[in-house]
Structure formats: C-alpha cells, structure tokens
C-alpha cells in the first residue's frame, strides 16, 4: 500500500513539479538567448554603421578630393588608393574591424590577412554584393564569411563626381566574439537554473514527505476504526486541511462510540425483555394446561349435579360466549400485534427495495432499447452507403465496358488502355460483390436487431407489469400495517369483555357456592372452556417460539456490538 502511494502521489507531484521547472528553465534560456542575440545584433549593426560612416568620413578628410578611376587605379583626389594600406590599418587599430576598398569588384586596399599572412589584395567581391552595389548603386548589409569566419558586413558604393559607381567601401564586424560572449553567459544562466532546480526538488521532497506523513496518520486511524477499534484518536499537528480532516475523523470516532454504546445498551434491554417474554409465555402455557386439566376434572364431577344451576343457565351461556369471544380476540391480537406486524414490516421494506431494483433494471432496459434503436438506424445508413457503392461499381463497370469498346476500336494503340479497362471492370465487379455481401450481412444484423428489439419490448412490458404487481403488493402490506394499528381498539374491547366476565364470574361463584350440584350444561361449558384453554396453550407456545427467535437476534446484535473496542 505504501509503494502504491509513492507511485501515485509522491511520484506524480515530483514528476509534475520537475517537469514544470525544467520547462520554465528551458523557456527562460530560450527567452534570454533570443533577447541577448537580438540586442547583440542591434549592437553589431550600430557598431557597423558607425564604423562605416566614421571611416568613410575620415577617409574623405585624410584624402580630400573626388573619387576617380583611371585605368585599373582608383584615386581619392590626387592619392592613389591601390596598395595603400595605411588608412585601413588605422581603422583596424582603432576599432578592431575589417576594412577594404574595392576598385570595381577587386580589393585594392584591405586589412584582411590570408592564412599565409599576406593581404587579400586582388580578390573579388561576391556576385550578389557586386550586383547590388556596383550595378544598382545600393548599400548592402548582411552576413559575410571571410576566411572561414562570420562577419556582419556593410558595402557602400564609391561614386565619382558624375555619380558613377567606381568602387566599394567595406567594413566588417566579427560575430565570433559576440557568439562566445552569449555562449558563456548562457552557460552561467544554465548553471544557476540547475542549482535552483535542485533546491526546488529538495523543498518539494520535504513537502511531499510531510504530506505523506499526515496522510499515513489519517490512513492508520481509519484502518483501526475499520477493524472495530474505537479506542484511539487521529492526531495531526498541522493546522492545514489535514488537521481539519483529522478533527473530522475524531468526531466520527466519537459518534461511532456513542452509536455502538446505544446499540449495546438497547440490545441488552431487548435481550432482557425477550427472556422475560419467554418466561411469561412458558408460565402461560403451564397455567393454561393446568386450567384445562382442572376444567376436565370439574366436567367429570358435575354429571349428576342439577339443583340450583337452572337459575344460572343464562349466565353460563353468556359466560361461554364471552370466553369464546375472548379466545377469538386473543388469537387475533396475538396474530396481528406479533407475527403480522414483524413480518409485514420486513416484507414491506423488502418490497420497497425490490421496487427500487426493478426500476433500475427497467431504466437499464430503456437505455438498452434506445441504443439498439440507434444501432438499427445506423445499420440502415450503412445499407444506404453500400447501395451507393454498388451503384458506383455498376457505373464503373459500364464505363470500363465502354472504355474496352473504345480501346477495341483503337486497335493496337488502345490495347494497353483495354487492359486497364478490363482491370477497372474486375475491380468494379469485386466492389459490387463486396457491397452485396455487406448488404446481406447488414440485413441479417438488422433482422437480429429487430428480434432483439421486439424481445426487449416484451421484457420491458413484463418488467412494467411486475412493477404494477409489486406496487399492489406493497399497498397490501401497507393495509396490513394499518390493520395492525386497528388491533389496539380490539385490545380495549378484550379488556372490557374481561371486566364483564369478572362480574359474571363473581355471580357464578356465588351461585355455585349455593348450589347443591353441577348441571350437565356446566359440564358441556367446561369442555368448551378446556378447548379454549388448549388454544391459549398453543398461542403461548407460538409466543415462546417468537421469543426464542427474538432472543437469538438480540444475541447476534450483541455479538456485533462487542466487536467494537470502546
């Protein structure tokens, strides 16, 4: 479980955070590099323009006069520039930049040194620069590779007094030093980013470990509660959301303790009551049996008594009716208030659960039916597509046939086209056969889909009928529960009847004490009383059986409650 936590939580947090930091570092490096390169290029352009303009101005001051080209020599005023390197060396010494003067497209004065140490005199300018500067008279600015080194170069046309371009003034600024500076600075920024990344990872690891510790504390507390141990508490010292969760866990533990205590106390009370009910039912059974025996003995001894009992015949008849009524009402009370109430309540709850389950099944079948209907529509669309393909294949076959006829008319020249037309025809026939096979398969699937749809409609109808039947049954159970509530007035009637019997009993006792014999009618009534007592005995046994079941159930509840440690 701990390994799973590391993979799912710790690993994800570290992975996401490290990825974000690496991405941020890369973006910073790219941004800094881009900005520095842009600024460096701007600085190079500024340096290039200033060096070019300043050098050209100094050249005009050093050698006054107009530019002119005489033969292959270029003059500035009276000064021949060919072979004169003083000025270009001054430019290199003052700025460190390259400088060259071209006569036409040929270098005649330059501070560019070749690999052997000689000046690059007599070399030509590139065709691209020559076309733009010499032919068009425009300034050229761009990158130039000179002796395998990259420079930012500016070529300015040199014009004579008539405006004719007679040469080129060149200044080049090296890019190598700028690139080296940018590279060194980027390496320093990269090292700083790596240090920040490492420190950030350390901080995140510490944070995740603290997070993991709090989660483990809460998880351990919940596992302990799940095992039934409610003695401990969840202790998290942090004041954040984990502290709040720990407080809620402790509140839950306290509430569970209270619920379990109430469950145990209630189970003990029910267990005690069921035991008392069992004892009372046993005593009732014994007493009713004794009553039956005594009544039978009285019935045996009253065969010849007939003197004073005629006056109380009506009372005895009434007494017998009251006893029968009591027996009937007691049976109804026992049946209504005990077994029916318990079983009806349980059955009603079961029916409610069953209705909920059937409704879920019905909803699932509704969704199932809808999806099959959608499938049928889609199959029809696919069938239309295959029909369309079949029509295309038939048209293609017809076109291939026409092409074959035209190829035959063309003779030898159309033989190759005839072969192609024949292949197209075969391909069209294959497409037609495939579309027909697809149509047959789709029709089969569509037929099966219709059968399934019909079956689902029948099933939905049956489920709806079941829901109606179960709702009716649930209503019946509710009626039963209402009938149980009606038992209470019957109990009141029983009490009233018992009171009446008690009054009549006193009269009977007085009459019996003054009587000299017991009439045969009393014997018959005694037998009826014995039968009623036997019925009461049977009812007592049912109560005893119910008490046994209740006692067993309370024992199971107590066992469940005892599993918790408070």
C-alpha positions as CSV (number, residue, x, y, z in Angstrom):
1,X,0.0,0.0,0.0
2,X,2.9,2.4,0.8
3,X,4.6,1.7,-2.5
4,X,1.3,2.3,-4.3
5,X,1.1,5.7,-2.5
6,X,4.6,6.7,-3.6
7,X,3.9,5.8,-7.2
8,X,0.5,7.6,-7.4
9,X,1.0,10.7,-5.2
10,X,4.7,11.4,-4.5
11,X,5.9,10.4,-7.9
12,X,3.2,12.4,-9.6
13,X,3.9,15.6,-7.6
14,X,7.7,15.3,-8.1
15,X,7.2,14.5,-11.8
16,X,4.9,17.4,-12.5
17,X,7.0,19.9,-10.5
18,X,10.3,18.8,-12.0
19,X,8.7,18.9,-15.5
20,X,7.4,22.4,-14.9
21,X,10.7,23.6,-13.5
22,X,12.6,22.1,-16.5
23,X,10.1,23.6,-18.9
24,X,10.4,27.0,-17.2
25,X,14.2,26.8,-17.3
26,X,14.1,26.0,-21.0
27,X,11.8,28.9,-21.7
28,X,14.0,31.3,-19.7
29,X,17.1,30.1,-21.5
30,X,15.4,30.5,-24.9
31,X,14.0,33.9,-24.0
32,X,17.3,35.2,-22.6
33,X,19.2,33.8,-25.6
34,X,16.8,35.3,-28.1
35,X,16.8,38.7,-26.3
36,X,20.6,38.7,-25.9
37,X,21.1,37.7,-29.5
38,X,18.7,40.5,-30.7
39,X,20.5,43.1,-28.5
40,X,23.9,41.8,-29.7
41,X,22.8,42.1,-33.4
42,X,21.5,45.6,-32.8
43,X,24.8,46.5,-31.2
44,X,26.7,45.0,-34.1
45,X,24.5,46.9,-36.6
46,X,25.1,50.1,-34.6
47,X,28.8,49.5,-34.4
48,X,28.9,48.6,-38.1
49,X,27.1,51.7,-39.2
50,X,29.1,54.0,-37.0
51,X,32.4,52.4,-38.1
52,X,31.5,52.6,-41.8
53,X,30.3,56.2,-41.6
54,X,33.1,57.3,-39.5
55,X,35.7,55.5,-41.6
56,X,34.3,57.0,-44.8
57,X,34.3,60.5,-43.3
58,X,37.9,60.1,-42.1
59,X,38.9,58.8,-45.5
60,X,37.5,62.0,-47.1
61,X,39.4,64.2,-44.6
62,X,42.6,62.3,-45.0
63,X,42.5,62.3,-48.7
64,X,40.5,65.3,-49.9
65,X,39.1,65.4,-53.4
66,X,36.7,63.4,-55.6
67,X,36.9,59.7,-56.4
68,X,38.0,58.8,-59.9
69,X,39.0,55.7,-61.7
70,X,41.9,55.9,-64.2
71,X,42.6,52.5,-65.8
72,X,42.7,50.0,-63.0
73,X,43.8,52.5,-60.4
74,X,41.4,54.3,-58.0
75,X,42.2,57.8,-56.8
76,X,40.9,59.9,-54.0
77,X,41.8,63.3,-55.1
78,X,45.4,63.0,-56.1
79,X,46.0,60.0,-53.8
80,X,46.2,56.5,-55.5
81,X,44.5,54.1,-53.2
82,X,45.8,50.9,-54.8
83,X,48.3,49.3,-52.5
84,X,47.9,52.0,-49.8
85,X,47.1,50.1,-46.5
86,X,47.8,52.9,-44.0
87,X,44.2,54.0,-43.7
88,X,42.7,50.5,-43.4
89,X,45.3,49.6,-40.8
90,X,44.3,52.7,-38.8
91,X,40.7,51.6,-39.0
92,X,41.6,48.1,-37.7
93,X,43.8,49.5,-34.9
94,X,41.1,52.0,-33.8
95,X,38.0,49.7,-34.0
96,X,39.3,46.2,-34.5
97,X,37.1,45.8,-37.5
98,X,37.9,44.8,-41.1
99,X,38.1,47.5,-43.8
100,X,38.6,47.2,-47.5
101,X,38.5,49.5,-50.5
102,X,37.4,47.9,-53.8
103,X,38.2,49.3,-57.3
104,X,35.2,48.0,-59.1
105,X,34.8,44.4,-57.8
106,X,38.5,43.9,-56.9
107,X,40.2,44.5,-53.5
108,X,43.0,47.1,-53.8
109,X,43.4,48.1,-50.1
110,X,42.5,45.9,-47.2
111,X,43.5,44.8,-43.7
112,X,42.1,41.3,-44.3
113,X,45.0,38.9,-43.9
114,X,45.0,35.5,-45.6
115,X,46.2,32.2,-44.0
116,X,49.8,32.8,-45.2
117,X,49.8,36.3,-43.6
118,X,49.5,38.2,-46.9
119,X,46.8,40.8,-47.5
120,X,43.8,39.6,-49.7
121,X,44.7,42.1,-52.4
122,X,43.3,41.3,-55.9
123,X,40.4,39.1,-54.6
124,X,36.9,39.6,-55.9
125,X,33.7,40.6,-54.1
126,X,30.8,38.1,-54.3
127,X,28.5,38.3,-57.3
128,X,25.5,39.0,-55.0
129,X,27.2,42.1,-53.5
130,X,28.6,43.2,-56.9
131,X,25.1,43.1,-58.4
132,X,23.5,45.1,-55.6
133,X,26.3,47.7,-55.0
134,X,28.1,48.1,-58.3
135,X,25.1,47.7,-60.7
136,X,22.3,49.1,-58.6
137,X,24.3,51.6,-56.5
138,X,22.7,50.4,-53.3
139,X,24.2,49.8,-49.8
140,X,24.5,46.1,-48.9
141,X,24.3,45.0,-45.3
142,X,24.4,41.3,-44.3
143,X,26.4,38.4,-43.1
144,X,29.6,37.6,-44.9
145,X,32.1,34.7,-44.4
146,X,35.7,36.0,-44.7
147,X,38.5,33.5,-44.4
148,X,36.1,30.9,-42.7
149,X,34.9,33.5,-40.1
150,X,31.5,35.0,-39.9
151,X,31.2,38.8,-40.1
152,X,28.4,41.4,-40.2
153,X,29.4,43.4,-43.3
154,X,28.4,46.7,-44.9
155,X,29.3,47.5,-48.5
156,X,28.9,51.2,-49.5
157,X,29.2,52.2,-53.2
158,X,32.0,54.7,-54.0
159,X,30.9,57.2,-56.7
160,X,32.9,59.7,-58.8
161,X,31.9,63.2,-59.5
162,X,29.4,62.1,-62.2
163,X,27.6,59.7,-59.8
164,X,29.1,56.6,-61.4
165,X,30.0,53.7,-59.1
166,X,33.7,53.2,-59.3
167,X,34.4,51.1,-56.2
168,X,33.2,49.8,-52.8
169,X,33.9,50.8,-49.2
170,X,33.7,47.7,-47.0
171,X,33.6,47.5,-43.2
172,X,33.1,44.1,-41.3
173,X,32.4,43.4,-37.6
174,X,33.2,39.9,-36.3
175,X,30.3,37.9,-34.9
176,X,32.5,35.3,-33.3
177,X,33.3,37.3,-30.1
178,X,29.6,38.1,-29.7
179,X,28.6,34.4,-30.0
180,X,31.3,33.4,-27.5
181,X,30.0,36.0,-25.0
182,X,26.4,34.8,-25.4
183,X,27.5,31.2,-25.0
184,X,29.4,31.9,-21.8
185,X,26.5,33.9,-20.4
186,X,24.1,31.2,-21.3
187,X,26.2,28.6,-19.6
188,X,26.2,30.7,-16.4
189,X,22.4,31.0,-16.5
190,X,22.1,27.3,-17.1
191,X,24.2,26.5,-14.0
192,X,22.0,28.9,-12.0
193,X,18.9,27.2,-13.3
194,X,20.3,23.8,-12.4
195,X,21.1,25.0,-8.8
196,X,17.6,26.4,-8.5
197,X,16.1,23.2,-9.9
198,X,18.0,21.1,-7.3
199,X,17.0,23.3,-4.4
200,X,13.4,23.3,-5.6
201,X,13.4,19.5,-5.8
202,X,14.7,19.2,-2.3
203,X,12.0,21.6,-1.0
204,X,9.3,19.6,-2.8
205,X,10.6,16.3,-1.5
206,X,10.5,17.7,2.1
207,X,6.9,19.0,1.4
208,X,5.8,15.7,-0.1
209,X,7.3,13.7,2.8
210,X,5.3,15.9,5.3
211,X,2.2,15.4,3.2
212,X,2.8,11.7,3.1
213,X,3.3,11.6,6.9
214,X,0.0,13.3,7.6
215,X,-1.9,11.0,5.1
216,X,-0.3,7.9,6.7
217,X,-1.5,9.1,10.2
218,X,-5.1,9.6,8.9
219,X,-5.0,6.3,6.9
220,X,-3.8,4.3,10.0
221,X,-6.6,5.8,12.2
222,X,-9.2,4.9,9.6
223,X,-7.8,1.4,9.3
224,X,-8.0,1.0,13.1
225,X,-11.6,2.2,13.1
226,X,-12.4,-0.1,10.2
227,X,-11.2,-3.1,12.3
228,X,-13.6,-2.1,15.1
229,X,-11.1,-0.4,17.4
230,X,-12.6,2.9,18.6
231,X,-10.1,3.5,21.5
232,X,-7.5,5.6,19.6
233,X,-7.6,9.1,18.1
234,X,-6.2,10.7,14.9
235,X,-3.5,13.2,15.9
236,X,-2.2,15.5,13.2
237,X,-0.3,18.6,14.5
238,X,-0.6,20.6,11.3
239,X,-3.2,23.4,11.1
240,X,-4.0,23.0,7.4
241,X,-6.6,20.8,5.7
242,X,-5.1,17.6,7.0
243,X,-5.6,19.0,10.6
244,X,-9.2,19.6,9.7
245,X,-9.6,16.1,8.3
246,X,-8.1,14.6,11.5
247,X,-10.6,16.6,13.6
248,X,-13.5,15.2,11.4
249,X,-12.1,11.7,11.9
250,X,-12.0,12.2,15.7
251,X,-15.6,13.5,15.6
252,X,-16.6,10.4,13.5
253,X,-14.9,8.1,16.1
254,X,-16.8,9.8,19.0
255,X,-20.1,9.5,17.1
256,X,-19.4,5.8,16.4
257,X,-18.6,5.2,20.0
258,X,-22.0,6.7,21.0
259,X,-23.8,4.7,18.4
260,X,-22.2,1.5,19.5
261,X,-22.9,2.2,23.2
262,X,-26.6,2.8,22.4
263,X,-26.7,-0.3,20.3
264,X,-25.2,-2.4,23.1
265,X,-27.5,-0.9,25.7
266,X,-30.6,-1.3,23.5
267,X,-29.6,-4.9,22.6
268,X,-29.2,-5.8,26.3
269,X,-32.6,-4.3,27.1
270,X,-34.2,-6.2,24.2
271,X,-32.4,-9.4,25.3
272,X,-33.7,-9.0,28.8
273,X,-37.2,-8.3,27.6
274,X,-37.1,-11.3,25.3
275,X,-36.0,-13.5,28.2
276,X,-38.9,-12.2,30.3
277,X,-41.3,-12.8,27.5
278,X,-40.0,-16.4,27.1
279,X,-40.6,-17.0,30.9
280,X,-44.0,-15.5,30.8
281,X,-45.0,-17.5,27.8
282,X,-43.8,-20.7,29.5
283,X,-45.8,-19.8,32.6
284,X,-48.9,-19.1,30.5
285,X,-48.5,-22.4,28.8
286,X,-48.3,-24.2,32.1
287,X,-51.2,-22.3,33.7
288,X,-53.4,-22.9,30.6
289,X,-52.6,-26.6,30.8
290,X,-53.5,-26.7,34.5
291,X,-56.7,-24.9,33.8
292,X,-57.6,-27.4,31.1
293,X,-57.0,-30.3,33.4
294,X,-59.0,-28.7,36.2
295,X,-61.9,-27.9,33.9
296,X,-61.9,-31.5,32.7
297,X,-62.0,-32.8,36.3
298,X,-64.8,-30.4,37.1
299,X,-66.7,-31.6,34.0
300,X,-66.3,-35.2,35.2
301,X,-67.6,-34.3,38.7
302,X,-70.7,-32.4,37.5
303,X,-72.6,-35.1,35.8
304,X,-75.2,-35.6,38.5
305,X,-75.5,-32.0,39.9
306,X,-78.7,-30.3,38.8
307,X,-80.4,-28.5,41.7
308,X,-79.6,-24.8,41.8
309,X,-77.9,-24.4,38.4
310,X,-81.1,-23.8,36.3
311,X,-81.1,-20.2,37.6
312,X,-77.7,-19.5,36.3
313,X,-78.0,-21.3,32.9
314,X,-78.3,-18.0,31.1
315,X,-75.3,-16.6,32.9
316,X,-73.3,-19.7,32.0
317,X,-74.3,-19.4,28.3
318,X,-73.3,-15.8,28.4
319,X,-70.1,-16.8,30.1
320,X,-69.3,-19.3,27.4
321,X,-70.0,-16.7,24.7
322,X,-67.6,-14.3,26.4
323,X,-64.9,-16.9,26.7
324,X,-65.2,-17.8,23.0
325,X,-65.1,-14.1,22.2
326,X,-62.0,-13.7,24.4
327,X,-60.3,-16.7,22.8
328,X,-61.0,-15.3,19.3
329,X,-59.9,-11.8,20.1
330,X,-56.8,-13.0,21.9
331,X,-55.9,-15.1,18.8
332,X,-56.5,-12.0,16.6
333,X,-54.4,-9.9,18.9
334,X,-51.5,-12.3,19.0
335,X,-51.7,-12.8,15.3
336,X,-52.0,-9.1,14.5
337,X,-49.7,-7.5,17.1
338,X,-46.9,-10.0,17.0
339,X,-46.2,-12.1,13.9
340,X,-48.1,-10.0,11.3
341,X,-46.6,-6.7,12.5
342,X,-43.0,-8.0,12.3
343,X,-43.3,-9.9,9.1
344,X,-45.4,-7.2,7.4
345,X,-42.8,-4.5,8.2
346,X,-39.9,-6.7,7.0
347,X,-41.9,-7.6,3.8
348,X,-42.8,-4.0,3.1
349,X,-39.1,-3.0,3.4
350,X,-38.2,-5.8,1.1
351,X,-40.9,-4.8,-1.4
352,X,-39.6,-1.2,-1.4
353,X,-36.1,-2.5,-2.1
354,X,-37.4,-4.8,-4.8
355,X,-39.3,-1.9,-6.5
356,X,-36.1,0.2,-6.5
357,X,-34.1,-2.7,-8.0
358,X,-36.7,-3.4,-10.7
359,X,-36.9,0.3,-11.6
360,X,-33.1,0.4,-12.0
361,X,-33.4,-2.7,-14.2
362,X,-36.2,-1.0,-16.2
363,X,-34.1,2.1,-16.7
364,X,-31.2,-0.1,-17.9
365,X,-33.5,-1.8,-20.4
366,X,-34.8,1.5,-21.6
367,X,-31.2,2.6,-22.3
368,X,-30.5,-0.8,-23.9
369,X,-33.6,-0.4,-26.1
370,X,-32.6,3.1,-27.1
371,X,-29.1,2.0,-28.1
372,X,-30.5,-0.9,-30.2
373,X,-32.8,1.6,-32.0
374,X,-29.8,3.8,-32.7
375,X,-27.9,0.7,-34.0
376,X,-30.8,-0.1,-36.3
377,X,-30.8,3.5,-37.7
378,X,-27.0,3.3,-38.2
379,X,-27.4,-0.1,-40.0
380,X,-29.9,1.5,-42.3
381,X,-27.4,4.3,-43.1
382,X,-24.6,1.7,-43.7
383,X,-27.1,-0.1,-46.0
384,X,-27.7,3.1,-47.9
385,X,-23.9,3.6,-48.3
386,X,-23.4,0.1,-49.6
387,X,-26.2,0.7,-52.1
388,X,-24.5,3.8,-53.2
389,X,-21.2,1.9,-53.5
390,X,-23.0,-0.8,-55.5
391,X,-24.4,1.9,-57.9
392,X,-20.9,3.4,-58.3
393,X,-19.5,-0.1,-59.1
394,X,-22.2,-0.7,-61.7
395,X,-21.5,2.7,-63.3
396,X,-17.7,2.0,-63.1
397,X,-18.4,-1.4,-64.8
398,X,-20.4,0.3,-67.5
399,X,-17.6,2.9,-68.0
400,X,-15.0,0.1,-68.2
401,X,-17.1,-1.7,-70.8
402,X,-17.3,1.5,-72.9
403,X,-13.6,2.0,-72.4
404,X,-12.9,-1.6,-73.6
405,X,-15.1,-0.9,-76.7
406,X,-13.3,2.3,-77.5
407,X,-9.9,0.5,-76.9
408,X,-11.0,-2.2,-79.4
409,X,-11.9,0.4,-81.9
410,X,-8.5,2.0,-81.4
411,X,-6.8,-1.3,-82.3
412,X,-3.2,-1.9,-81.3
413,X,-2.9,1.6,-79.9
414,X,-5.7,1.0,-77.4
415,X,-4.6,-2.4,-76.2
416,X,-2.9,-1.1,-73.1
417,X,-6.0,1.0,-72.3
418,X,-8.1,-2.1,-72.9
419,X,-6.1,-4.0,-70.2
420,X,-6.6,-1.1,-67.8
421,X,-10.4,-1.0,-68.6
422,X,-10.6,-4.8,-68.0
423,X,-8.9,-4.4,-64.6
424,X,-11.3,-1.5,-63.8
425,X,-14.2,-3.7,-64.7
426,X,-13.0,-6.5,-62.5
427,X,-12.5,-4.1,-59.6
428,X,-16.0,-2.7,-60.1
429,X,-17.4,-6.3,-60.1
430,X,-15.5,-7.1,-56.9
431,X,-16.8,-3.8,-55.3
432,X,-20.3,-4.8,-56.3
433,X,-19.9,-8.3,-54.8
434,X,-18.4,-6.9,-51.6
435,X,-21.3,-4.4,-51.3
436,X,-23.8,-7.1,-51.9
437,X,-22.1,-9.3,-49.2
438,X,-22.2,-6.3,-46.8
439,X,-25.9,-5.7,-47.6
440,X,-26.6,-9.4,-46.8
441,X,-24.7,-9.1,-43.6
442,X,-26.3,-5.8,-42.6
443,X,-29.8,-7.3,-43.4
444,X,-29.0,-10.3,-41.2
445,X,-27.8,-8.0,-38.4
446,X,-30.9,-5.7,-38.9
447,X,-33.2,-8.8,-38.6
448,X,-31.5,-9.9,-35.5
449,X,-31.6,-6.3,-34.2
450,X,-35.4,-6.3,-34.8
451,X,-35.8,-9.6,-33.0
452,X,-33.8,-8.3,-30.0
453,X,-35.8,-5.0,-30.0
454,X,-39.0,-7.0,-30.0
455,X,-37.7,-9.1,-27.1
456,X,-36.6,-6.1,-25.2
457,X,-40.1,-4.5,-25.7
458,X,-41.7,-7.7,-24.3
459,X,-39.2,-7.7,-21.4
460,X,-39.9,-4.0,-20.7
461,X,-43.7,-4.8,-20.7
462,X,-43.1,-7.7,-18.3
463,X,-41.0,-5.5,-16.0
464,X,-43.7,-2.8,-16.0
465,X,-46.3,-5.5,-15.1
466,X,-44.0,-6.7,-12.3
467,X,-43.7,-3.1,-11.0
468,X,-47.5,-2.8,-11.0
469,X,-47.9,-6.1,-9.2
470,X,-45.2,-5.3,-6.7
471,X,-46.8,-1.8,-6.1
472,X,-50.1,-3.6,-5.5
473,X,-48.4,-6.0,-3.1
474,X,-46.7,-3.0,-1.3
475,X,-50.1,-1.3,-0.9
476,X,-51.5,-4.6,0.5
477,X,-48.7,-4.7,3.1
478,X,-49.4,-1.1,4.0
479,X,-53.0,-2.1,4.5
480,X,-51.8,-4.9,6.7
481,X,-49.8,-2.4,8.8
482,X,-52.9,-0.3,9.1
483,X,-54.9,-3.4,10.2
484,X,-52.3,-4.0,12.9
485,X,-52.9,-0.5,14.1
486,X,-56.6,-1.4,14.3
487,X,-55.7,-4.2,16.8
488,X,-55.3,-1.6,19.6
489,X,-59.1,-0.9,19.8
490,X,-59.7,-4.7,19.9
491,X,-57.4,-5.0,22.9
492,X,-59.6,-2.4,24.6
493,X,-62.6,-4.4,23.7
494,X,-61.0,-7.5,25.2
495,X,-60.3,-5.6,28.4
496,X,-64.0,-4.6,28.6
497,X,-65.0,-8.2,27.9
498,X,-62.7,-9.5,30.6
499,X,-64.2,-7.0,33.0
500,X,-67.7,-8.3,32.1
501,X,-66.5,-11.8,32.6
502,X,-65.1,-11.0,36.0
503,X,-68.5,-9.6,37.1
504,X,-70.3,-12.7,35.7
505,X,-67.7,-14.9,37.3
506,X,-68.5,-13.5,40.7
507,X,-72.1,-14.2,40.2
508,X,-71.3,-17.7,39.0
509,X,-69.2,-18.3,42.1
510,X,-72.0,-17.2,44.4
511,X,-74.4,-19.4,42.6
512,X,-72.0,-22.4,42.6
513,X,-71.4,-22.0,46.4
514,X,-75.2,-22.0,47.0
515,X,-75.8,-24.9,44.5
516,X,-76.0,-28.5,45.6
517,X,-75.0,-30.0,42.3
518,X,-73.5,-29.0,39.0
519,X,-75.8,-29.4,36.0
520,X,-74.9,-31.3,32.9
521,X,-74.9,-28.0,31.0
522,X,-72.0,-26.8,33.1
523,X,-70.1,-29.9,32.1
524,X,-70.6,-29.0,28.5
525,X,-69.5,-25.5,29.1
526,X,-66.5,-26.7,31.0
527,X,-65.4,-28.8,28.0
528,X,-65.7,-25.6,25.8
529,X,-63.5,-23.8,28.3
530,X,-61.0,-26.6,28.2
531,X,-60.8,-26.3,24.4
532,X,-60.3,-22.6,24.7
533,X,-57.5,-23.2,27.3
534,X,-55.8,-25.6,24.8
535,X,-56.0,-22.9,22.1
536,X,-54.5,-20.4,24.6
537,X,-51.8,-23.0,25.3
538,X,-51.0,-23.2,21.6
539,X,-50.8,-19.4,21.4
540,X,-48.5,-19.4,24.3
541,X,-46.2,-21.9,22.5
542,X,-46.2,-19.6,19.5
543,X,-45.2,-16.6,21.7
544,X,-42.4,-18.8,23.2
545,X,-41.1,-19.6,19.7
546,X,-41.1,-15.9,18.7
547,X,-39.3,-15.1,22.0
548,X,-36.6,-17.7,21.1
549,X,-36.1,-16.0,17.7
550,X,-36.0,-12.6,19.2
551,X,-33.5,-13.8,21.9
552,X,-31.3,-15.2,19.1
553,X,-31.5,-12.0,17.1
554,X,-30.5,-9.8,20.1
555,X,-27.6,-12.2,20.8
556,X,-26.3,-11.6,17.3
557,X,-26.7,-7.8,17.7
558,X,-24.8,-8.0,21.0
559,X,-22.0,-10.0,19.3
560,X,-21.7,-7.3,16.6
561,X,-21.6,-4.6,19.2
562,X,-19.0,-6.4,21.2
563,X,-16.7,-6.5,18.2
564,X,-16.1,-2.7,18.8
565,X,-13.5,-1.7,21.4
566,X,-14.6,1.4,23.2
